[in-house]
Amino acid sequence: MLSRTSRGLGPITRQLRCVSTSSQASTTPGERLVILPDMPNVLARRVEIRPRHSPNFLRLHNEGYVSWAGPIFDKHVDVDITKRPFKGSVMVVNEQSWDGFMEKVQTDMYIKERIWDLEKTNFVVVWDRPGADRSQAFKCDLSPPLFTYAGECLSEATSGKPSAVIGNGFACLSSSVQDVKNMMESSVYAKQGIWDTSSAEISPLLTVHSTYDNNTTRK
């Protein structure tokens, strides 16, 4: 997340209104961004049961419930997936409530085995601008295929009402965290002094369940 104001915004718990490169348009504020951090000291167990977890989310993606999902890492390392420093998961789901989300995923191995820390999970609404044309939604240099998911962070979620834009959130294709920083510094948002790039939170993300057919690590 990139702040337009100050560093003191805390974790990514704020409401987002985003636009996606997905071909599935949304006419209602039904998408949610879900950020699920891992419990402490579960890395070995997470890797062990991952083969039983992944098919469940592939099924939910094929059903249209999960639009986009994958693990996040403590840092970018170019090693086998079983040796990477997992620290949680992130996904975009088509859901109206936290209870509805839990009903869908309560049988998942990462919940049954207490891999995810549900007490620290962020469940964030993702809004489209009223009447927005998704095909024309990307502006400036936050555009596909390099940026695969992007949108504005809002001070609050209010359907159809003005709300202060406090920054941007995005997923992009890159080989390292430094590459992301370089792209940010060259962006028109940074050059025009809109972004406070020193406040950016960058985390490696491997998108494993998505309609976007690319195996590159995303940030």
C-alpha positions in Angstrom: 0.0 0.0 0.0 1.3 3.5 -0.8 0.3 6.4 1.4 -0.5 9.8 0.0 -0.4 11.4 3.4 1.9 9.9 6.1 3.5 6.7 7.3 1.2 6.3 10.3 -1.5 4.5 8.6 -0.8 1.1 10.1 -1.4 -2.3 8.5 -3.5 -2.9 5.4 -6.9 -2.9 7.2 -8.4 0.0 5.4 -11.2 -0.2 2.9 -10.2 -0.6 -0.8 -12.0 0.2 -4.0 -10.1 -1.6 -6.7 -10.2 -2.4 -10.4 -9.1 -5.7 -11.8 -7.7 -7.1 -15.0 -10.1 -10.0 -14.6 -12.7 -10.3 -17.3 -15.4 -10.9 -14.7 -17.1 -7.6 -14.1 -18.7 -6.8 -10.8 -21.8 -4.6 -10.6 -22.2 -4.7 -6.8 -19.7 -4.2 -4.0 -19.5 -8.0 -3.5 -15.7 -8.6 -3.7 -13.6 -8.8 -0.6 -9.8 -8.7 -0.2 -8.8 -11.2 2.5 -5.4 -11.1 4.1 -4.6 -14.1 6.3 -1.3 -14.1 8.2 0.1 -17.3 9.5 0.3 -18.3 13.1 3.9 -18.3 14.6 6.1 -21.3 14.0 3.9 -23.2 11.5 6.2 -23.0 8.4 7.1 -26.7 8.3 3.6 -27.8 8.9 2.2 -25.4 6.3 4.6 -26.8 3.6 3.7 -30.3 4.6 -0.1 -29.9 4.2 0.0 -27.5 1.3 -0.7 -30.2 -1.3 -4.0 -30.9 0.5 -4.9 -27.2 0.8 -4.3 -26.1 -2.8 -7.0 -28.3 -4.5 -9.7 -26.7 -2.3 -8.9 -23.2 -3.4 -8.5 -24.3 -7.0 -12.1 -25.7 -6.8 -13.4 -22.4 -5.3 -11.6 -20.5 -8.1 -13.2 -22.7 -10.7 -16.6 -22.1 -9.1 -16.1 -18.3 -9.4 -16.0 -17.8 -5.6 -12.2 -17.0 -5.5 -11.2 -14.5 -8.1 -7.5 -14.4 -7.3 -5.4 -16.0 -4.5 -1.9 -17.1 -3.4 0.7 -17.2 -0.6 2.8 -14.3 0.6 6.4 -14.6 1.7 8.6 -12.9 4.3 11.1 -12.1 1.5 11.8 -12.9 -2.2 14.0 -16.0 -2.6 14.5 -17.9 -5.8 14.3 -21.4 -4.4 11.9 -24.3 -4.6 8.4 -23.5 -3.5 8.7 -25.9 -0.5 11.7 -23.9 0.8 10.2 -20.4 0.6 9.5 -18.3 3.7 5.7 -18.4 3.7 4.1 -15.9 6.1 0.4 -16.0 5.0 -2.1 -15.9 2.2 -4.1 -13.3 0.3 -7.1 -13.6 -1.9 -10.0 -11.8 -3.5 -13.3 -13.5 -3.0 -16.9 -12.8 -4.1 -18.6 -12.6 -0.7 -20.8 -10.3 1.3 -19.9 -11.2 4.8 -17.2 -12.7 7.1 -19.6 -15.4 8.2 -20.2 -16.3 4.6 -16.5 -16.5 3.9 -15.9 -18.7 7.0 -18.7 -21.1 5.9 -17.0 -21.5 2.6 -13.5 -22.2 3.9 -14.1 -23.7 7.4 -13.1 -27.2 6.1 -9.8 -26.0 4.6 -6.7 -27.7 6.0 -5.1 -24.3 6.8 -8.0 -23.6 9.2 -8.4 -27.1 10.6 -4.6 -27.3 11.3 -4.5 -23.7 12.7 -2.0 -22.4 10.0 -3.9 -19.1 9.5 -4.2 -16.7 12.4 -7.9 -15.9 12.0 -7.8 -13.3 14.8 -5.5 -11.2 12.8 -7.2 -11.7 9.4 -8.2 -8.6 7.5 -11.5 -8.8 5.6 -11.7 -5.8 3.3 -14.4 -4.7 0.9 -13.3 -4.0 -2.6 -15.4 -1.4 -4.4 -15.7 -0.3 -8.0 -16.5 3.3 -8.8 -20.2 3.7 -9.5 -20.8 3.1 -13.2 -17.1 2.4 -13.9 -16.0 0.8 -17.1 -13.5 -1.8 -16.0 -12.0 -2.0 -19.5 -11.0 1.7 -19.3 -10.2 1.7 -15.5 -6.4 1.7 -15.5 -4.7 5.0 -15.7 -1.2 6.2 -16.4 1.3 3.4 -15.9 -0.6 1.0 -13.6 -1.7 -1.0 -16.5 -1.8 -4.7 -17.6 -0.1 -6.9 -18.2 2.7 -5.7 -15.8 0.2 -4.7 -13.1 -2.3 -7.5 -12.8 -4.5 -6.0 -10.0 -4.6 -2.3 -8.9 -6.9 0.1 -7.2 -7.3 3.0 -4.7 -7.1 2.7 -0.9 -10.0 4.7 0.6 -10.4 6.2 4.1 -13.8 4.4 4.3 -16.1 2.4 2.1 -19.2 4.3 1.2 -21.3 3.1 -1.8 -21.8 5.9 -4.3 -20.5 8.6 -1.9 -17.2 10.5 -2.0 -14.4 9.1 0.1 -10.8 10.3 0.5 -8.2 8.4 -1.5 -5.3 7.7 0.8 -3.1 5.6 -1.5 -2.9 2.7 -3.9 -2.6 -1.1 -3.7 -1.5 -3.3 -6.6 -0.1 -6.6 -7.6 2.6 -6.6 -10.3 4.9 -8.9 -12.1 8.5 -8.6 -11.0 11.7 -10.6 -10.2 12.6 -8.9 -6.9 11.4 -6.4 -4.3 14.0 -3.9 -5.6 12.5 -4.1 -9.1 9.2 -3.1 -7.6 10.8 -0.2 -5.8 12.4 0.9 -9.1 9.1 0.7 -10.9 7.4 2.7 -8.2 10.0 5.5 -8.4 9.6 5.7 -12.1 5.8 5.9 -11.9 4.0 9.1 -12.7 2.5 8.9 -9.2 5.9 9.1 -7.6 7.2 11.7 -10.1 4.3 14.0 -9.4 4.8 13.7 -5.7 1.5 11.8 -5.1 2.9 8.7 -3.5 5.0 8.6 -0.3 7.1 5.7 -1.6 9.0 5.4 1.7 5.7 4.2 3.3 5.3 1.3 0.8 4.7 -2.2 2.1 6.0 -4.7 -0.4 5.6 -8.5 0.0 6.5 -11.3 -2.4 3.4 -13.1 -3.6 3.0 -16.2 -5.7 -0.3 -16.2 -7.4 -1.3 -19.9 -7.8 -5.1 -19.6 -8.4 -5.9 -17.1 -11.1 -7.2 -16.7 -14.6 -4.0 -14.8 -15.4 -1.8 -17.5 -17.0 1.6 -16.6 -15.8 4.0 -18.3 -13.3 6.0 -15.2 -12.5 6.3 -14.2 -8.9 4.1 -11.2 -8.2 4.5 -8.4 -5.6 
